[in-house]
């Protein structure tokens, strides 16, 4: 049986549509590999079946590896809608002093996530009027650290 270029196109569409049943987002790359083999076969119709399958395998694996190495999930964590996305790294001035077991308040130059004054905690004692930077956000309390200089 001779495999023609359009057979690879049909296989490609079938593989991409199978992604609807197997939502792991890797069947798409096997389908795109089929399209690439179809394009090569249209340019060079004398390619053997073994060569076609080998090229399809190489393209499919290469596209899959490229996808998972370039677009790692850890690189694309979305912080939109989280207060930490807008607060971490911001600098403000202490409105009320803070100590290790006593919450204080920090004032920002502009309102952040709806307020310009936030309750804060710190690992050291920081007096009123000292510039601080937000290190992390836990609920509606920020952890601050005194800026050097």
C-alpha positions in Angstrom: 0.0 0.0 0.0 1.3 3.4 -1.0 0.8 6.2 1.5 0.1 9.5 -0.2 0.5 13.0 1.2 -3.2 13.4 1.9 -3.2 10.3 4.1 -0.8 12.2 6.4 -3.1 15.2 6.3 -6.1 13.1 7.4 -4.0 11.4 10.1 -2.9 14.9 11.3 -6.5 16.1 11.6 -7.5 12.9 13.4 -4.6 13.3 15.8 -5.4 16.9 16.5 -9.1 16.1 16.9 -8.2 13.3 19.3 -6.9 16.0 21.6 -10.6 16.6 22.5 -10.8 13.1 24.0 -7.3 13.1 25.5 -6.8 16.6 26.9 -3.0 16.3 27.7 -2.0 18.7 24.9 0.6 16.5 23.3 -1.5 14.9 20.5 -1.5 18.2 18.7 2.3 17.9 18.1 1.9 14.5 16.6 -0.8 15.9 14.3 1.5 18.8 13.3 4.3 16.2 12.7 1.9 14.5 10.2 1.3 17.8 8.4 5.1 18.3 8.1 5.5 14.8 6.6 2.6 15.6 4.2 4.4 18.7 3.1 7.7 16.8 2.6 5.9 14.0 0.7 4.1 16.6 -1.6 7.6 18.0 -2.5 9.3 14.6 -2.7 6.7 11.8 -3.6 9.5 9.1 -3.8 10.0 9.0 0.0 9.6 5.4 1.3 7.1 4.5 4.0 9.9 3.8 6.4 11.3 7.2 5.8 7.9 8.8 6.2 7.3 7.1 9.6 10.8 8.0 10.7 10.4 11.6 9.8 7.0 11.7 11.4 8.4 10.3 14.6 11.4 12.7 14.7 9.1 15.7 14.0 6.5 14.7 16.6 9.0 14.0 19.3 11.0 17.2 18.5 7.8 19.3 18.6 6.7 17.7 21.8 10.1 18.2 23.5 10.2 21.8 22.2 6.8 22.5 23.6 7.5 21.1 27.1 11.0 22.6 27.3 10.1 26.1 26.1 6.7 26.5 27.7 7.2 25.0 31.1 4.2 25.5 33.4 6.3 26.9 36.2 7.4 29.8 33.9 3.8 30.8 33.2 2.2 31.1 36.6 -0.3 33.9 36.3 -0.4 36.4 39.2 -3.2 38.5 37.8 -5.9 39.0 40.3 -3.7 38.2 43.2 -2.6 40.9 45.6 0.9 39.5 45.7 1.3 40.4 42.0 0.8 44.1 42.7 2.3 44.4 46.2 5.5 42.3 46.4 8.5 44.7 45.8 6.5 47.9 46.4 8.0 50.4 48.8 6.2 52.4 51.4 6.7 54.3 54.6 5.7 53.0 58.1 2.6 54.8 59.3 2.6 52.9 62.6 5.7 51.1 64.1 5.9 47.4 63.8 7.7 44.8 65.9 8.1 41.0 65.7 5.0 40.4 67.8 3.1 43.6 67.1 1.5 44.5 63.8 2.0 47.9 62.3 0.8 49.8 59.3 2.5 50.8 56.1 1.4 53.6 53.8 2.1 53.5 50.0 2.4 56.5 47.7 -0.6 55.3 45.7 -3.5 52.9 46.5 -2.5 49.3 45.9 -5.3 46.8 45.4 -7.8 49.3 46.8 -5.9 50.8 49.8 -3.0 53.0 50.4 -2.5 51.7 54.0 -1.9 48.1 54.7 -1.5 46.2 58.0 2.0 44.7 58.2 4.3 42.4 60.1 8.1 42.3 60.3 10.9 40.2 61.7 12.6 43.3 63.3 11.4 46.5 65.0 10.8 49.3 62.5 9.8 52.7 63.6 7.4 55.2 62.1 8.6 57.1 59.0 11.1 54.4 57.9 11.0 53.2 54.3 10.2 49.6 53.8 9.7 47.1 51.0 7.0 44.4 50.8 8.5 40.9 50.9 5.3 38.8 50.7 1.6 38.9 51.1 -0.4 36.6 53.4 -4.1 37.4 53.2 -4.6 41.1 53.9 -1.3 41.4 55.9 2.0 42.2 54.2 5.4 41.3 55.4 7.9 44.2 55.2 11.6 44.6 55.5 13.5 47.8 56.2 15.2 49.3 53.2 19.0 49.9 53.6 20.3 53.4 53.2 
